Structures are given as C-alpha cells and as structure tokens.
Amino acid sequence: MAIREIVLFGDERLRERAVEIDVKDDGWQGDAKDLVDTLIHLKERFGFGNALAAPQIGSSYRMIAFNGSMGTFLAINPIITWRSEEMFPLWDDCFSLPSASAAVMRHREISFECIDQTGQPIHFPRLSDDQAQLVQHEVDHLDGILMVDRLVSPGAIIAREMMGRAVHPSLRQAAA
C-alpha cells in the first residue's frame, strides 16, 4: 500500500489538465493503486472523503477513485456527458485546500461516463445532488479547475470549522 501526500492548493500541478489513459499501456497502474490506497487511508483517518482525483496525489493521469454512495471503483477517462440547466448552491470542500470551504454552484443533475481498469464502459445515466456535485468537483480537478474558481462571489470562502454556522448570502437566497 502506497499512501501519497496530497498536493495542496498553490501547487501548479493542480492547474494542469490530466492526460487520458490508454488502458493497454500499464504505466498508469501504479498511480491507480496509490490513488485508491490514498483515498481509503484518508477516509479511515478523517472519516470522510468519497472521491479523490489523480492530480491530488501528483499524478497526471485522467482518473478518479470513488469510495462512497456510488460504489467503490476507479473511473478512468471520465467525462460528464450531460448537465441539467438547474443548478444549486453548496459549501464545497477539498483535500487540496483542507482548511476551507467554498460556496459554489453546481448542476443539480448530470450524466457521467468512464471506463474501468479493463477498458469496459461504465455509464451513470443520471446522478443528482450529492453524487452529481462530487463528480463535478473531481472532473474539475482533472481539467485543472479548483473550487475557488467557481465561487459564487469573491468572498464566498470560509474556514472549514465555520461549516454549519455560516450561511453565505448566495446560499441563503437559493434556499428561500
């Protein structure tokens, strides 16, 4: 088991677009195992964390490890194929910016496709709310986009310990 350090906000590797994987070339498999092992370790250590994108461990490959309500699997070359017009606000958080939460807007529903480690297609025809926002967050990582790039307003970021005690005006308006 290889647990890797999380790449933190400010590191330029988080701004690079991840490279698509050819499953026939096994050069990516070591990073895949490390990604899964690191996610499992984080979830055991902190009690949360349902997904982790490869750039967050310093890997340039286009893959996400999932371990939560969508199941436990490795998504290779994931793409969002459809997004609902309806969006919703939420407090987003990220292992790469561990002390902060950001108010962002995400699409209420999405469709999502990827392949597994053998090259077999996996299709999620319609994910909503928590699952949809999770996939959007992780696919953003693969595109070099961070939650701070999606703030509802310039001041829509708080210390993580304020979660549950702070309501950003954008989130309050949307809830009304």
PEGIPE-V241933 format. One record per residue. N is the residue number from 1. RES is the residue in three letters. PHI is phi in degrees with one decimal (none if undefined). PSI is psi as a letter, one per 30 degrees, with the letter a starting at -180 (none if undefined). Layout:
BEGIN
N_RES_PHI_PSI ; N_RES_PHI_PSI
END
This chain:
BEGIN
1_MET_none_k ; 2_ALA_-115.2_j ; 3_ILE_-92.5_k ; 4_ARG_-103.7_l ; 5_GLU_-68.5_k ; 6_ILE_-79.2_k ; 7_VAL_-74.1_k ; 8_LEU_-98.9_l ; 9_PHE_-46.8_k ; 10_GLY_106.5_f ; 11_ASP_-77.9_k ; 12_GLU_-61.3_f ; 13_ARG_-61.8_f ; 14_LEU_-72.8_f ; 15_ARG_-98.5_f ; 16_GLU_-91.0_k ; 17_ARG_-75.9_k ; 18_ALA_-69.9_l ; 19_VAL_-90.8_k ; 20_GLU_-62.0_k ; 21_ILE_-102.0_k ; 22_ASP_-98.2_j ; 23_VAL_-63.4_f ; 24_LYS_-74.0_f ; 25_ASP_-92.8_j ; 26_ASP_-86.2_g ; 27_GLY_-64.7_f ; 28_TRP_-89.3_f ; 29_GLN_-66.6_e ; 30_GLY_-64.1_e ; 31_ASP_-63.7_e ; 32_ALA_-62.2_e ; 33_LYS_-62.9_e ; 34_ASP_-62.9_e ; 35_LEU_-63.0_e ; 36_VAL_-63.8_e ; 37_ASP_-61.6_e ; 38_THR_-66.9_e ; 39_LEU_-62.0_e ; 40_ILE_-60.5_e ; 41_HIS_-60.6_e ; 42_LEU_-61.8_e ; 43_LYS_-65.1_e ; 44_GLU_-67.0_e ; 45_ARG_-72.6_e ; 46_PHE_-106.4_f ; 47_GLY_82.2_g ; 48_PHE_-150.2_l ; 49_GLY_116.1_j ; 50_ASN_-100.7_f ; 51_ALA_-161.8_l ; 52_LEU_-151.2_k ; 53_ALA_-93.5_k ; 54_ALA_-52.7_e ; 55_PRO_-59.3_f ; 56_GLN_-71.9_f ; 57_ILE_-113.2_g ; 58_GLY_86.2_g ; 59_SER_-94.2_k ; 60_SER_-93.3_g ; 61_TYR_-82.8_l ; 62_ARG_-87.3_i ; 63_MET_-153.9_l ; 64_ILE_-134.3_k ; 65_ALA_-95.4_k ; 66_PHE_-117.1_k ; 67_ASN_-155.0_i ; 68_GLY_-172.5_b ; 69_SER_-65.0_f ; 70_MET_-84.6_f ; 71_GLY_111.3_a ; 72_THR_-113.7_j ; 73_PHE_-163.9_l ; 74_LEU_-107.3_k ; 75_ALA_-97.3_j ; 76_ILE_-105.6_k ; 77_ASN_51.3_h ; 78_PRO_-70.0_k ; 79_ILE_-139.2_k ; 80_ILE_-91.7_j ; 81_THR_-96.2_f ; 82_TRP_-156.5_k ; 83_ARG_-131.8_k ; 84_SER_-68.1_l ; 85_GLU_-69.8_e ; 86_GLU_-68.8_k ; 87_MET_-122.9_l ; 88_PHE_-141.8_k ; 89_PRO_-88.9_k ; 90_LEU_-158.3_l ; 91_TRP_-85.9_j ; 92_ASP_-101.6_l ; 93_ASP_-138.5_l ; 94_CYS_-157.4_k ; 95_PHE_-62.1_f ; 96_SER_-81.7_f ; 97_LEU_-137.4_i ; 98_PRO_-67.3_f ; 99_SER_-99.0_g ; 100_ALA_-132.7_l ; 101_SER_-127.1_k ; 102_ALA_-127.5_k ; 103_ALA_-80.8_j ; 104_VAL_-131.9_l ; 105_MET_-107.3_k ; 106_ARG_-133.0_l ; 107_HIS_-68.4_k ; 108_ARG_-63.7_e ; 109_GLU_-134.9_l ; 110_ILE_-145.2_l ; 111_SER_-112.8_k ; 112_PHE_-143.4_k ; 113_GLU_-131.3_l ; 114_CYS_-161.5_a ; 115_ILE_-123.4_l ; 116_ASP_-90.2_a ; 117_GLN_-67.1_f ; 118_THR_-97.7_f ; 119_GLY_94.4_g ; 120_GLN_-77.8_k ; 121_PRO_-71.1_k ; 122_ILE_-125.7_k ; 123_HIS_-129.7_k ; 124_PHE_-111.5_j ; 125_PRO_-65.9_e ; 126_ARG_-159.7_j ; 127_LEU_-105.9_k ; 128_SER_-130.7_l ; 129_ASP_41.8_c ; 130_ASP_-58.7_e ; 131_GLN_-67.6_e ; 132_ALA_-63.4_e ; 133_GLN_-68.7_e ; 134_LEU_-63.2_e ; 135_VAL_-63.3_e ; 136_GLN_-60.0_e ; 137_HIS_-60.3_e ; 138_GLU_-71.5_e ; 139_VAL_-64.3_e ; 140_ASP_-54.8_e ; 141_HIS_-56.0_e ; 142_LEU_-68.1_f ; 143_ASP_-99.5_g ; 144_GLY_77.5_g ; 145_ILE_-106.7_k ; 146_LEU_-112.8_l ; 147_MET_-58.4_e ; 148_VAL_-68.1_f ; 149_ASP_-79.4_f ; 150_ARG_-115.1_g ; 151_LEU_-55.8_k ; 152_VAL_-69.3_f ; 153_SER_-158.9_l ; 154_PRO_-56.2_e ; 155_GLY_-98.5_g ; 156_ALA_-86.9_h ; 157_ILE_-138.6_k ; 158_ILE_-134.9_l ; 159_ALA_-66.9_k ; 160_ARG_-56.0_e ; 161_GLU_-67.3_f ; 162_MET_-84.3_f ; 163_MET_-53.1_k ; 164_GLY_86.7_f ; 165_ARG_-111.3_f ; 166_ALA_-117.1_k ; 167_VAL_-126.2_j ; 168_HIS_-71.3_k ; 169_PRO_-52.3_e ; 170_SER_-63.8_e ; 171_LEU_-73.4_e ; 172_ARG_-65.3_e ; 173_GLN_-63.2_e ; 174_ALA_-68.6_e ; 175_ALA_-77.5_f ; 176_ALA_-73.7_none
END
